[in-house]
Amino acid sequence: MNRNIDAVLFDLDGTLLDTADDLGGALNAMLERRNRSPLPMSLLRNYVSRGAMTLVCIGFGCAAGSPESRDLWRELLDQYANNLSANTVYFPGMERLLDYIERQQIPWGIVTNKPGFLTMPLLNELGITSRTKCIVSGDTLSEKKPHPAPLFHACQLLDCAPERSIYVGDDKRDIEAGNRAGMLTLGATYGYILEDDNPKNWEADGLISHPDEIHGWID
């Protein structure tokens, strides 16, 4: 088979899966328990890729790393863990892309900063674990993105060279990690991107507004 790419790796939240409604819903449930008004999902979804700590700081106005924020962060993770996949779906076109990748017999994997105790149950509930060839969570190694180590580890698991692999992500950290690993990097502009964040400044090899556009980079 004549191709230039031997593996495709994806970030999880905001790239492979649209998890915003469940993560944002967990935060709003916490706010409502405290008789606070829920925040609009149109606001929260843009912050999902920044992690749970960022979400609780937005919701409660606390400083990241403060004792209050750490307690709220743990509560948010527990709340989310109990309702991981109620509204989580593939981004439009992603399932079609994965079917194509599998028909081409190209292994694909997931490299995320999401902790394993959330990543694995979510992927199991959605039937993804049996499809993907590797899963690297945020606590699989001592380092996480933007460090390139998780991507190097994924390539070792797939027995493929980083320079013949694609990494797709919707955050600058994803692109930095992929570039440092020597991979072809694609910025997913359909993901969770803040208004003041410009993906053109991420130094990705390409920007995609829909998963279908990844076909051309594989071929």
C-alpha positions in Angstrom: 0.0 0.0 0.0 1.5 3.3 -1.0 0.9 6.0 1.5 2.9 8.6 3.5 1.1 8.2 6.9 1.4 5.2 9.1 -0.7 6.3 12.1 -3.3 9.0 13.0 -3.5 10.2 16.6 -6.3 12.4 18.0 -6.8 14.5 21.1 -10.1 13.6 22.8 -12.2 16.5 24.1 -12.9 18.9 21.3 -11.2 16.9 18.6 -12.5 13.3 18.5 -15.5 13.7 20.7 -17.9 16.6 21.6 -17.9 16.3 25.4 -18.9 19.9 26.2 -22.5 19.3 27.1 -21.6 16.7 29.7 -18.6 18.6 31.2 -20.5 21.9 31.2 -23.5 20.1 32.6 -21.5 18.9 35.5 -20.4 22.4 36.3 -23.9 23.8 36.0 -25.2 21.0 38.4 -22.7 22.3 41.0 -23.8 25.9 40.5 -27.5 25.0 40.8 -26.8 23.0 44.1 -25.5 26.3 45.5 -28.5 28.3 44.2 -26.4 29.9 41.5 -27.5 30.5 37.9 -26.1 28.0 35.4 -23.8 29.4 32.7 -24.7 29.2 29.0 -23.2 26.2 27.2 -22.1 28.5 24.4 -19.7 30.0 26.9 -18.5 26.8 28.6 -17.9 24.7 25.5 -15.0 27.0 24.5 -13.2 26.3 27.7 -13.5 22.5 27.8 -10.1 21.9 26.3 -8.5 24.0 29.0 -9.5 21.4 31.6 -11.7 21.0 34.7 -9.7 23.5 36.8 -10.4 26.3 34.2 -14.1 25.4 34.3 -14.5 25.7 38.0 -12.5 29.0 38.0 -14.9 30.4 35.4 -18.0 29.0 37.3 -17.0 30.2 40.8 -14.6 33.0 40.2 -11.8 31.4 42.2 -8.1 31.5 41.5 -6.5 28.4 39.9 -4.6 26.4 42.4 -6.2 27.9 45.5 -7.6 25.5 48.2 -11.2 26.4 47.1 -10.4 25.7 43.4 -8.9 22.3 44.3 -12.0 21.3 46.3 -14.3 22.4 43.5 -12.1 20.7 40.9 -12.4 17.3 42.7 -16.2 17.8 43.1 -16.5 18.6 39.3 -14.6 15.5 38.4 -16.8 13.3 40.7 -19.9 14.9 39.2 -18.7 14.4 35.7 -17.6 10.8 36.4 -21.2 9.9 37.2 -22.5 11.2 33.9 -19.8 10.8 31.3 -21.7 10.1 28.1 -25.2 11.2 28.3 -24.8 13.8 25.6 -21.3 13.1 24.3 -21.0 12.3 20.6 -18.5 12.2 17.8 -18.0 15.4 15.9 -19.9 15.4 12.6 -17.9 13.5 10.0 -15.6 11.8 12.5 -17.1 8.4 12.4 -16.9 8.5 8.6 -13.2 9.4 8.9 -12.5 6.6 11.3 -14.2 4.1 9.0 -12.0 5.3 6.2 -8.8 5.1 8.3 -9.7 1.5 9.3 -10.5 0.5 5.8 -7.0 1.7 4.8 -5.6 -0.4 7.7 -4.0 2.6 9.3 -3.9 2.3 13.1 -5.3 5.3 15.0 -5.1 6.2 18.7 -6.0 8.8 21.3 -3.6 11.0 23.3 -5.4 13.2 25.8 -4.7 15.1 29.0 -7.9 13.8 30.5 -7.1 11.5 33.4 -7.5 7.8 32.9 -10.3 7.3 35.4 -12.4 9.5 33.2 -11.0 8.5 29.8 -11.3 4.8 29.9 -15.0 4.6 31.2 -16.0 7.2 28.6 -14.4 5.3 25.8 -15.8 2.0 27.0 -19.4 3.5 27.2 -19.1 4.7 23.7 -17.6 1.5 22.3 -14.4 3.2 21.2 -11.9 1.1 23.3 -12.3 -1.9 21.0 -11.7 0.3 17.9 -8.6 2.4 18.7 -5.2 0.8 18.8 -3.8 2.9 21.7 -5.0 5.2 24.4 -2.7 7.5 26.3 -4.3 9.5 29.1 -3.1 12.5 31.0 -1.7 10.3 33.8 -0.4 7.4 31.8 3.1 9.0 32.1 4.5 11.5 34.5 4.5 14.1 31.6 1.5 15.3 29.7 1.0 17.7 26.7 2.5 20.0 25.7 5.4 17.7 26.5 6.0 15.3 23.6 6.4 12.2 25.7 2.8 11.0 25.5 3.0 11.2 21.7 6.3 9.3 21.6 4.7 6.7 23.9 1.7 6.3 21.5 4.0 5.8 18.6 5.9 3.1 20.5 2.6 1.4 21.2 1.7 1.5 17.6 5.2 0.6 16.4 5.3 3.6 14.0 7.6 6.5 13.5 6.5 9.9 14.7 7.6 11.6 11.5 5.1 9.3 9.6 2.2 10.1 12.0 -0.5 12.8 12.2 -1.6 14.4 15.4 -4.9 16.3 15.4 -5.9 18.6 18.3 -7.9 21.7 19.1 -5.5 23.4 21.5 -2.1 25.0 21.1 -0.7 22.5 23.6 -1.7 19.7 21.2 0.2 21.3 18.3 3.2 22.2 20.4 3.4 18.5 21.6 3.0 17.2 18.1 5.6 19.6 16.7 8.1 18.7 19.4 7.6 15.0 18.6 8.3 15.7 14.9 4.8 14.7 13.8 2.5 16.3 11.1 0.2 18.5 13.1 -3.4 19.5 12.3 -5.3 22.1 14.3 -9.0 21.3 14.6 -10.7 24.7 14.4 -14.1 23.0 14.8 -13.2 22.3 18.4 -13.2 24.3 21.6 -11.4 27.5 20.8 -11.6 30.8 22.6 -12.4 34.0 20.7 -9.0 35.5 21.6 -7.1 32.4 20.5 -5.9 32.4 16.9 -5.1 28.9 15.6 -3.0 30.4 12.8 -0.4 31.2 15.5 -0.1 27.6 16.7 2.4 26.7 14.0 0.4 23.7 12.9 1.2 22.1 9.5 -2.5 22.6 8.6 -5.8 23.8 10.0 -9.0 21.8 9.4 -12.6 23.0 9.9 -14.1 19.5 9.5 -12.8 16.0 10.0 -13.4 15.2 6.3 -10.4 17.5 5.6 -8.0 15.0 7.3 -8.5 12.6 4.3 -6.2 14.7 2.1 -3.4 14.7 4.7 -3.6 11.0 5.0 -3.4 10.5 1.2 
